[in-house]
């Protein structure tokens, strides 16, 4: 659907500063990014927005450009595309002057822009119509301009900022974002100007939560952002690190304490602290060192070969299920043992010992989840040998851990309660505003989730019932969540695969293999769901011990808040507790900034 804005001034022309959030969202990804930067107080070049839909778009754009030239000596045109994919298509083929001044042929510039927007490649990306396009007309009182890149995508350096001037052939400044000092001098700018622009790029990426490619200009003595694009990383095909995917394709931002536990779980098993031997934190996410092995996407083979692979997968699954069952029987007693230690009353050495024991318990659960991932891959490989490459959505549907029945009942009860509150009150209000009867139901339901946390591998989330604010946030999330979606997806995937098997040669035999492998995949998914619950319980204990360590470090003026401890590794916590000097608060601040920088970033699968 094309964006329709209420005109302000001449028909089809509007000032960017007058947009609302919904207007910016309708205009597309770049407009929304610029709007969020403006709302956060960052300087942007808003300019006038000209709608291309309707009659005589060339004349409308030309009139806006002339009005801008009456106000400023220089002007630029920037097209607002609905998606960044379309913007990249345009950037490859557009040939426009960087600036316009009093000597420019404005009519020719407008004609060239409109002609570029009507190119076949761009028309295909836009669905064959210019109706959804708008053009920003920007005015400046200086020609100074250039590009800002908030991470060095080509060199693979997330903490290197690039600042360049538009001067022909000018080398970019390379600036370390942690110290904001220039590491390599560029051309066309002074060192102070480059560092000031680098700070602007860093503030922009922290605001939007993703790495950015920005254009900058200078107007009325200040640097302004003129264009915003998400930075894409070109990852070499043989990159040695792959994003960890134990419970989701992208686990999201994960704390350093979690990465430390993952490193221990997926590492060599040698005693002593690990320092990113197997897992490291990049883009605020865990990446593991790649091991040699095959990949999914194989071709269909004969039934005997597929049956042999199915037998191997069944053997792997049998060993995994047996080990998971043994762990399940031993886990409750180990939880009781760690809970028996009063964290508030032990010495620092006793607290460190409790942290090590809880990290070991967490690492064992993470290792079991990783073994479950490998087991699911072996089953999927057998399915591929039976049918050929599977539909993309079938992989996740068959491999996703299945929620346990107690969790399913609890989430269903919370979903129904949230729906009831919305039906009676119009929303899920704060606890204090509820009537007595609803308040008692709230308290009763919250008590059932005091020891329950969201599934995932990150140590930071607390129990769902730890306070009313957390409980309310979970009610709001569950109210809009389709709890049965994953189970329906699994059943749909099996129906689709069985139908495919029946259409192949030796269809009955292949159908039997698919049916058996589907049941095996479901069994493994159930076991992974149980392990995920054990991991959740272990993470709550690890979190509690880390927060206790954090509180002691706050009392000693080493950290600012107890939760800062979640952003340190176990080795760093040990050093801090025994009094080793170190800029622990600064480390935490930088790591928290990493979370903000990469919050909305679609991290590459490999680095």
C-alpha positions as CSV (number, residue, x, y, z in Angstrom):
1,X,0.0,0.0,0.0
2,X,1.4,3.4,-0.9
3,X,1.9,6.1,1.8
4,X,-0.6,8.9,1.8
5,X,0.4,12.0,3.7
6,X,-1.8,15.0,4.5
7,X,-0.3,17.8,2.4
8,X,1.1,20.9,4.1
9,X,1.5,24.0,2.0
10,X,1.5,23.2,-1.7
11,X,-0.3,20.0,-2.7
12,X,1.9,16.9,-2.4
13,X,4.6,18.7,-0.4
14,X,5.2,18.5,3.3
15,X,8.0,19.5,5.8
16,X,9.7,16.5,7.4
17,X,9.5,18.1,10.8
18,X,5.7,18.0,10.7
19,X,5.5,14.1,10.3
20,X,4.0,11.9,13.0
21,X,5.3,8.4,13.8
22,X,2.6,6.8,11.7
23,X,3.5,9.1,8.7
24,X,7.1,8.2,8.9
25,X,6.3,4.5,9.1
26,X,4.1,4.8,6.0
27,X,7.0,6.4,4.1
28,X,9.3,3.5,4.6
29,X,12.3,2.3,6.6
30,X,14.6,5.2,6.0
31,X,12.0,7.8,6.9
32,X,11.2,5.9,10.1
33,X,14.9,5.8,11.0
34,X,15.3,9.5,10.4
35,X,12.2,10.2,12.5
36,X,13.5,8.1,15.4
37,X,16.8,10.0,15.2
38,X,15.0,13.3,15.2
39,X,12.9,12.3,18.2
40,X,16.1,11.3,20.1
41,X,17.5,14.7,19.6
42,X,20.1,14.0,16.9
43,X,20.6,16.6,14.1
44,X,19.1,15.5,10.8
45,X,18.4,17.3,7.5
46,X,14.7,17.0,7.3
47,X,13.9,19.2,4.3
48,X,10.7,19.0,2.2
49,X,9.0,15.8,1.2
50,X,7.5,15.7,-2.3
51,X,5.1,13.0,-3.2
52,X,5.6,11.5,-6.7
53,X,2.1,10.0,-7.0
54,X,-0.5,12.0,-8.9
55,X,-0.3,14.4,-11.8
56,X,2.9,16.3,-12.8
57,X,5.4,15.0,-10.2
58,X,8.2,16.6,-12.1
59,X,6.7,20.1,-11.8
60,X,5.9,19.6,-8.1
61,X,9.5,18.5,-7.4
62,X,10.9,21.3,-9.4
63,X,8.8,23.9,-7.5
64,X,10.0,22.5,-4.2
65,X,13.6,22.5,-5.3
66,X,13.4,26.2,-6.5
67,X,11.9,27.2,-3.1
68,X,14.7,25.4,-1.3
69,X,17.3,27.2,-3.5
70,X,15.7,30.5,-2.6
71,X,16.5,29.7,1.1
72,X,19.9,28.0,0.8
73,X,22.8,28.3,-1.7
74,X,23.0,24.5,-2.1
75,X,20.5,21.7,-2.4
76,X,20.4,17.9,-2.6
77,X,17.7,15.4,-3.6
78,X,17.3,12.1,-1.6
79,X,14.6,9.6,-2.5
80,X,12.7,7.8,0.3
81,X,12.1,4.2,-0.7
82,X,9.7,1.9,1.1
83,X,12.4,-0.7,1.6
84,X,16.2,-0.7,1.8
85,X,16.2,-3.4,-0.9
86,X,14.7,-1.0,-3.3
87,X,17.1,1.8,-2.2
88,X,20.1,-0.4,-3.0
89,X,18.7,-1.2,-6.4
90,X,18.5,2.6,-7.1
91,X,21.9,3.3,-5.7
92,X,23.6,1.0,-8.2
93,X,22.2,2.7,-11.2
94,X,21.5,6.4,-10.3
95,X,23.7,9.1,-11.7
96,X,22.9,12.4,-10.1
97,X,25.0,15.5,-9.2
98,X,26.0,15.6,-5.5
99,X,24.9,19.2,-5.0
100,X,22.9,21.8,-6.9
101,X,23.7,25.5,-6.8
102,X,22.6,28.6,-8.6
103,X,24.3,27.5,-11.8
104,X,22.7,24.1,-11.9
105,X,20.0,23.2,-14.5
106,X,17.3,22.2,-12.0
107,X,14.9,21.0,-14.7
108,X,17.5,18.6,-16.1
109,X,18.3,17.3,-12.6
110,X,14.7,16.6,-11.9
111,X,14.2,14.9,-15.2
112,X,17.3,12.7,-14.6
113,X,16.0,11.7,-11.2
114,X,12.6,10.7,-12.5
115,X,14.1,8.8,-15.4
116,X,16.4,6.9,-13.0
117,X,13.4,6.0,-10.8
118,X,11.6,4.5,-13.8
119,X,14.4,2.1,-14.6
120,X,13.2,-1.5,-15.2
121,X,15.3,-2.9,-12.3
122,X,13.8,-0.5,-9.8
123,X,10.3,-0.8,-11.2
124,X,10.5,-4.5,-10.6
125,X,11.6,-3.9,-6.9
126,X,8.7,-1.4,-6.5
127,X,6.0,-3.5,-8.2
128,X,6.1,-1.4,-11.3
129,X,4.8,1.8,-9.8
130,X,6.2,5.1,-8.4
131,X,3.1,5.7,-6.3
132,X,4.9,4.8,-3.1
133,X,7.9,7.0,-3.6
134,X,8.7,10.4,-2.1
135,X,11.7,12.7,-2.6
136,X,13.3,14.8,0.1
137,X,14.6,18.2,-1.0
138,X,17.4,19.3,1.3
139,X,19.0,22.7,1.6
140,X,22.5,23.5,2.9
141,X,24.7,26.6,3.3
142,X,27.9,24.7,2.8
143,X,29.1,22.0,0.3
144,X,30.8,19.9,3.1
145,X,29.5,16.4,2.9
146,X,30.5,12.7,3.2
147,X,29.8,9.3,4.5
148,X,29.8,7.7,8.0
149,X,30.0,4.0,8.5
150,X,29.4,2.8,12.1
151,X,31.3,-0.5,11.7
152,X,34.0,-1.7,9.2
153,X,32.0,-4.3,7.4
154,X,34.7,-5.2,4.9
155,X,37.5,-5.8,7.5
156,X,35.1,-7.4,9.9
157,X,35.8,-4.9,12.7
158,X,32.5,-4.0,14.6
159,X,34.3,-1.4,16.7
160,X,35.9,0.6,13.9
161,X,34.1,3.7,12.6
162,X,34.8,5.1,9.2
163,X,34.5,8.8,8.4
164,X,35.0,10.1,4.9
165,X,34.7,13.4,3.1
166,X,33.2,13.8,-0.4
167,X,36.5,15.2,-1.6
168,X,37.5,13.1,-4.7
169,X,39.8,10.3,-3.7
170,X,39.9,11.2,0.0
171,X,40.9,8.3,2.2
172,X,38.6,7.7,5.2
173,X,39.4,8.3,8.8
174,X,39.4,5.1,10.9
175,X,38.3,5.7,14.5
176,X,38.1,3.3,17.4
177,X,34.6,3.7,18.8
178,X,35.7,2.5,22.3
179,X,38.2,5.3,22.8
180,X,37.0,7.7,20.0
181,X,40.6,8.1,18.9
182,X,41.8,8.1,15.3
183,X,43.7,5.0,14.4
184,X,44.3,5.9,10.8
185,X,44.4,9.5,9.4
186,X,42.2,10.3,6.5
187,X,41.9,13.3,4.1
188,X,39.5,16.2,3.6
189,X,38.7,16.8,7.3
190,X,40.5,17.8,10.4
191,X,41.0,15.2,13.2
192,X,38.6,17.0,15.4
193,X,35.9,17.1,12.7
194,X,36.3,13.4,12.0
195,X,36.0,12.4,15.7
196,X,33.0,14.7,16.1
197,X,31.3,13.0,13.1
198,X,32.3,9.5,14.4
199,X,30.5,10.4,17.6
200,X,27.4,11.3,15.6
201,X,27.5,8.0,13.8
202,X,27.9,6.1,17.1
203,X,25.0,8.0,18.7
204,X,22.8,7.2,15.7
205,X,23.5,3.4,15.8
206,X,22.9,3.3,19.5
207,X,19.5,5.0,19.0
208,X,18.4,2.7,16.1
209,X,20.0,-0.5,17.5
210,X,21.8,-1.5,14.3
211,X,24.9,-0.6,12.3
212,X,24.4,2.2,9.9
213,X,25.7,3.7,6.7
214,X,25.0,7.4,7.0
215,X,25.5,10.4,4.7
216,X,26.3,13.7,6.4
217,X,26.2,17.4,5.5
218,X,26.8,20.7,7.1
219,X,24.2,23.4,7.6
220,X,24.2,26.5,9.8
221,X,27.5,25.5,11.3
222,X,26.5,22.0,12.5
223,X,26.8,18.5,11.1
224,X,23.5,16.9,10.1
225,X,22.5,13.4,9.0
226,X,21.1,13.4,5.5
227,X,20.5,9.7,4.8
228,X,20.2,6.5,6.9
229,X,20.8,2.9,5.6
230,X,21.4,-0.3,7.5
231,X,24.9,-1.6,7.1
232,X,25.3,-5.0,5.6
233,X,28.2,-7.3,6.4
234,X,29.8,-9.2,3.6
235,X,30.9,-12.5,5.2
236,X,33.5,-14.7,3.5
237,X,32.1,-18.1,2.7
238,X,34.8,-19.8,4.7
239,X,34.4,-17.7,7.9
240,X,35.5,-19.8,10.9
241,X,32.7,-18.8,13.4
242,X,29.0,-19.6,13.2
243,X,26.2,-18.1,15.2
244,X,25.0,-20.3,18.1
245,X,21.5,-21.7,17.5
246,X,20.4,-23.9,20.3
247,X,16.8,-22.8,20.8
248,X,16.3,-20.3,18.0
249,X,18.0,-19.4,14.7
250,X,19.1,-16.1,16.3
251,X,19.2,-16.1,20.1
252,X,19.4,-12.3,20.2
253,X,21.7,-10.4,22.5
254,X,23.4,-12.7,25.0
255,X,25.3,-11.5,28.1
256,X,29.0,-12.2,28.5
257,X,28.3,-14.5,31.5
258,X,26.2,-16.7,29.3
259,X,28.9,-16.7,26.6
260,X,31.3,-17.8,29.3
261,X,29.0,-20.7,30.2
262,X,28.6,-21.6,26.5
263,X,32.4,-21.5,26.0
264,X,32.8,-24.0,28.8
265,X,30.0,-26.2,27.5
266,X,31.1,-26.3,23.9
267,X,34.8,-26.1,24.5
268,X,37.5,-28.7,25.0
269,X,36.4,-29.8,28.5
270,X,39.8,-28.9,29.9
271,X,40.0,-27.6,33.5
272,X,40.5,-23.9,34.1
273,X,38.9,-20.7,32.8
274,X,38.2,-20.6,29.0
275,X,38.8,-17.4,27.1
276,X,36.7,-17.6,24.0
277,X,38.2,-20.9,22.9
278,X,35.0,-22.3,21.5
279,X,32.5,-19.4,21.7
280,X,33.0,-15.7,21.5
281,X,30.7,-12.7,21.7
282,X,30.3,-10.8,18.4
283,X,27.4,-8.4,17.6
284,X,26.3,-9.1,21.2
285,X,25.6,-12.7,20.1
286,X,27.4,-16.0,20.7
287,X,29.4,-17.4,17.9
288,X,31.0,-20.8,18.0
289,X,34.1,-22.0,16.2
290,X,33.1,-24.1,13.2
291,X,33.8,-27.8,13.2
292,X,34.3,-29.9,10.0
293,X,31.2,-31.7,8.9
294,X,28.4,-31.9,6.3
295,X,25.6,-29.5,5.7
296,X,21.9,-29.8,5.0
297,X,20.5,-29.5,1.5
298,X,21.4,-33.0,0.2
299,X,19.8,-34.7,-2.7
300,X,17.4,-37.7,-2.6
301,X,19.0,-41.1,-2.7
302,X,17.8,-44.7,-3.0
303,X,15.5,-46.2,-0.3
304,X,18.2,-48.5,1.0
305,X,20.7,-45.7,1.5
306,X,18.0,-43.5,3.1
307,X,17.0,-46.4,5.4
308,X,20.6,-46.8,6.5
309,X,20.9,-43.1,7.3
310,X,17.6,-43.4,9.2
311,X,19.1,-46.2,11.2
312,X,22.1,-44.1,12.1
313,X,19.9,-41.2,13.1
314,X,17.8,-43.5,15.3
315,X,21.0,-44.7,17.0
316,X,22.2,-41.2,17.7
317,X,18.7,-40.3,19.0
318,X,18.6,-43.3,21.3
319,X,22.0,-42.4,22.9
320,X,20.9,-38.7,23.3
321,X,17.5,-39.6,24.8
322,X,19.1,-42.0,27.2
323,X,21.7,-39.4,28.4
324,X,19.0,-36.7,28.7
325,X,16.9,-39.1,30.8
326,X,19.8,-39.7,33.2
327,X,20.4,-36.0,33.5
328,X,16.7,-35.4,34.1
329,X,16.7,-37.9,37.0
330,X,19.7,-36.3,38.6
331,X,18.9,-32.6,38.0
332,X,16.3,-32.1,40.8
333,X,18.7,-33.3,43.5
334,X,21.5,-31.1,42.2
335,X,19.1,-28.1,42.2
336,X,18.3,-28.8,45.8
337,X,22.0,-29.0,46.6
338,X,22.8,-25.6,45.1
339,X,19.7,-24.0,46.7
340,X,20.9,-25.3,50.1
341,X,23.7,-22.7,50.1
342,X,22.7,-19.3,51.6
343,X,24.4,-16.9,49.2
344,X,24.1,-14.0,51.6
345,X,26.0,-15.7,54.4
346,X,28.9,-17.3,52.6
347,X,32.4,-15.8,52.2
348,X,33.6,-14.5,48.8
349,X,35.4,-17.8,48.2
350,X,32.2,-19.6,49.1
351,X,30.2,-17.4,46.7
352,X,32.7,-18.1,43.9
353,X,32.4,-21.8,44.5
354,X,28.6,-21.5,44.3
355,X,29.1,-19.6,41.0
356,X,31.3,-22.3,39.6
357,X,28.9,-25.1,40.6
358,X,26.0,-23.2,39.1
359,X,27.9,-22.5,35.9
360,X,28.8,-26.1,35.6
361,X,25.2,-27.1,36.0
362,X,24.2,-24.6,33.3
363,X,27.0,-25.7,31.0
364,X,25.8,-29.3,31.2
365,X,22.3,-28.3,30.1
366,X,23.8,-26.2,27.2
367,X,25.9,-29.2,26.1
368,X,22.8,-31.4,26.1
369,X,20.9,-28.8,24.0
370,X,23.8,-28.8,21.6
371,X,23.7,-32.6,21.4
372,X,20.0,-32.3,20.7
373,X,20.7,-29.9,17.8
374,X,23.2,-32.4,16.3
375,X,20.6,-35.2,16.8
376,X,17.9,-33.2,15.0
377,X,20.4,-32.5,12.2
378,X,21.0,-36.2,11.7
379,X,17.2,-36.8,11.5
380,X,16.8,-34.0,9.0
381,X,19.7,-35.4,6.9
382,X,17.9,-38.8,6.8
383,X,14.7,-37.0,5.7
384,X,16.6,-35.3,2.9
385,X,18.1,-38.6,1.7
386,X,14.5,-39.9,1.6
387,X,12.8,-36.9,-0.1
388,X,15.5,-34.5,-1.3
389,X,15.9,-30.9,0.1
390,X,13.0,-30.0,2.4
391,X,10.9,-26.8,2.3
392,X,12.7,-24.2,4.4
393,X,10.0,-23.9,7.0
394,X,10.0,-27.6,7.7
395,X,13.5,-27.6,9.2
396,X,12.6,-25.2,12.1
397,X,9.1,-26.8,12.6
398,X,10.7,-30.3,13.2
399,X,13.7,-29.2,15.2
400,X,12.1,-26.6,17.6
401,X,12.1,-27.8,21.2
402,X,8.6,-28.7,22.3
403,X,7.2,-27.0,25.5
404,X,6.6,-29.3,28.4
405,X,3.0,-29.9,29.6
406,X,3.4,-28.0,32.9
407,X,4.7,-24.9,31.0
408,X,2.0,-25.3,28.4
409,X,-0.7,-25.3,31.1
410,X,0.9,-22.3,32.8
411,X,1.2,-20.2,29.6
412,X,-2.4,-21.1,28.6
413,X,-3.7,-19.9,32.0
414,X,-1.8,-16.6,31.7
415,X,-3.0,-16.2,28.1
416,X,-6.6,-16.7,29.3
417,X,-6.2,-14.3,32.2
418,X,-4.7,-11.6,30.0
419,X,-7.6,-12.1,27.5
420,X,-10.1,-11.8,30.3
421,X,-8.5,-8.6,31.6
422,X,-8.6,-7.1,28.1
423,X,-12.2,-8.1,27.6
424,X,-13.4,-6.7,31.0
425,X,-11.1,-3.6,31.3
426,X,-9.9,-3.0,27.7
427,X,-6.3,-3.7,28.5
428,X,-4.0,-5.4,31.0
429,X,-3.6,-2.7,33.7
430,X,-1.1,-2.3,36.5
431,X,-1.7,-4.5,39.6
432,X,-2.6,-1.6,41.8
433,X,-5.6,-0.6,39.7
434,X,-7.3,-4.0,39.8
435,X,-10.4,-4.6,41.9
436,X,-10.0,-7.0,44.8
437,X,-11.3,-10.1,43.0
438,X,-9.2,-9.7,39.9
439,X,-6.3,-8.7,42.2
440,X,-6.5,-12.0,44.1
441,X,-6.6,-13.9,40.8
442,X,-3.5,-11.9,39.7
443,X,-1.6,-12.8,42.9
444,X,-2.6,-16.4,42.7
445,X,-1.4,-16.8,39.1
446,X,1.7,-14.8,39.7
447,X,2.7,-17.1,42.6
448,X,2.6,-20.1,40.2
449,X,5.4,-18.5,38.1
450,X,7.7,-17.4,40.9
451,X,10.2,-20.0,39.8
452,X,9.5,-20.0,36.1
453,X,11.4,-17.9,33.5
454,X,11.2,-17.6,29.8
455,X,12.9,-20.3,27.8
456,X,16.2,-19.2,26.2
457,X,19.9,-19.4,26.7
458,X,20.6,-15.9,28.2
459,X,21.1,-15.5,31.9
460,X,19.7,-12.0,32.2
461,X,15.9,-12.7,32.3
462,X,14.5,-13.3,35.8
463,X,11.5,-15.3,36.9
464,X,8.2,-14.3,35.3
465,X,6.7,-13.7,38.8
466,X,9.6,-11.9,40.3
467,X,7.6,-8.6,40.4
468,X,4.3,-7.2,39.1
469,X,5.9,-5.3,36.3
470,X,7.6,-8.4,34.9
471,X,4.4,-10.4,35.3
472,X,2.4,-7.8,33.5
473,X,4.9,-7.6,30.6
474,X,4.6,-11.4,30.2
475,X,0.8,-11.2,30.2
476,X,0.9,-8.6,27.5
477,X,3.2,-10.7,25.4
478,X,1.2,-13.9,25.9
479,X,-2.1,-12.2,25.1
480,X,-1.0,-11.6,21.5
481,X,0.9,-14.9,21.2
482,X,-0.4,-17.9,19.3
483,X,0.5,-20.7,21.7
484,X,-0.4,-23.4,19.3
485,X,1.5,-22.1,16.3
486,X,4.6,-24.3,16.7
487,X,2.6,-27.5,17.1
488,X,0.5,-26.7,14.1
489,X,3.7,-26.0,12.1
490,X,5.1,-29.4,13.1
491,X,1.9,-31.2,12.0
492,X,1.7,-29.2,8.8
493,X,5.3,-30.0,8.0
494,X,4.7,-33.8,8.6
495,X,1.6,-33.7,6.4
496,X,3.6,-31.9,3.7
497,X,6.5,-34.4,3.8
498,X,4.3,-37.4,3.8
499,X,2.4,-36.2,0.8
500,X,5.7,-35.6,-0.9
501,X,6.9,-39.1,-0.1
502,X,3.8,-40.6,-1.6
503,X,4.5,-38.9,-4.9
504,X,8.1,-40.2,-5.2
505,X,9.2,-43.5,-6.6
506,X,8.7,-46.4,-4.1
507,X,6.3,-44.0,-2.4
508,X,5.0,-46.5,0.3
509,X,8.6,-47.2,1.4
510,X,9.6,-43.6,1.5
511,X,6.3,-42.7,3.3
512,X,7.1,-45.3,6.0
513,X,10.6,-43.8,6.5
514,X,9.2,-40.3,6.7
515,X,6.6,-41.4,9.3
516,X,9.3,-43.1,11.4
517,X,11.7,-40.2,11.2
518,X,8.9,-37.7,12.0
519,X,8.1,-39.6,15.2
520,X,11.8,-39.7,16.0
521,X,12.1,-35.9,15.5
522,X,9.1,-35.3,17.7
523,X,10.6,-37.5,20.5
524,X,13.9,-35.5,20.3
525,X,11.9,-32.2,20.3
526,X,10.1,-33.3,23.5
527,X,13.4,-34.2,25.2
528,X,15.0,-30.9,24.1
529,X,12.0,-29.1,25.7
530,X,12.7,-30.9,29.0
531,X,16.4,-29.9,28.8
532,X,15.3,-26.3,28.1
533,X,13.3,-26.4,31.3
534,X,16.3,-27.7,33.2
535,X,18.5,-24.9,31.6
536,X,15.9,-22.3,32.7
537,X,16.1,-23.5,36.3
538,X,19.9,-23.6,36.2
539,X,20.1,-20.1,34.7
540,X,17.9,-18.7,37.5
541,X,20.4,-20.1,40.0
542,X,23.4,-18.8,38.1
543,X,21.7,-15.4,37.9
544,X,21.0,-15.2,41.6
545,X,24.6,-16.0,42.5
546,X,25.9,-13.4,40.0
547,X,23.6,-10.8,41.3
548,X,24.8,-11.5,44.9
549,X,28.4,-11.1,43.6
550,X,27.3,-7.9,41.9
551,X,25.8,-6.5,45.1
552,X,29.0,-7.1,47.0
553,X,31.0,-5.3,44.2
554,X,28.5,-2.4,44.3
555,X,29.1,-2.2,48.1
556,X,32.8,-1.9,47.3
557,X,32.2,0.7,44.6
558,X,33.6,-1.6,41.9
559,X,30.3,-1.8,39.9
560,X,27.3,0.6,39.7
561,X,24.4,-1.8,39.9
562,X,24.2,-5.6,40.8
563,X,23.1,-6.6,37.3
564,X,26.4,-5.3,36.0
565,X,27.8,-8.7,37.2
566,X,25.9,-10.4,34.3
567,X,28.2,-8.5,31.9
568,X,31.3,-10.0,33.3
569,X,32.8,-13.5,32.9
570,X,33.3,-15.8,35.8
571,X,37.0,-15.2,35.7
572,X,36.4,-11.4,35.8
573,X,34.0,-11.8,38.7
574,X,36.7,-13.8,40.6
575,X,39.3,-11.1,39.9
576,X,37.0,-8.4,41.1
577,X,36.0,-10.2,44.3
578,X,39.6,-10.9,45.3
579,X,40.5,-7.2,44.7
580,X,42.4,-7.4,41.4
581,X,42.5,-3.9,39.9
582,X,40.5,-3.5,36.6
583,X,38.2,-1.1,34.9
584,X,35.2,-3.4,35.5
585,X,32.5,-0.7,35.3
586,X,34.0,0.5,32.0
587,X,33.9,-3.0,30.6
588,X,30.3,-3.4,31.6
589,X,29.4,0.0,30.1
590,X,30.9,-0.9,26.7
591,X,29.2,-4.3,26.7
592,X,25.9,-2.8,27.5
593,X,26.4,-0.4,24.6
594,X,27.1,-3.4,22.4
595,X,23.6,-4.7,23.3
596,X,22.1,-1.4,22.3
597,X,24.1,-1.2,19.1
598,X,23.1,-4.6,17.8
599,X,19.6,-4.9,19.3
600,X,17.7,-4.7,16.0
601,X,20.5,-6.1,13.8
602,X,20.0,-9.3,11.8
603,X,23.4,-10.7,12.7
604,X,25.2,-12.7,9.9
605,X,25.2,-16.4,10.3
606,X,29.0,-16.5,10.1
607,X,31.8,-14.2,11.0
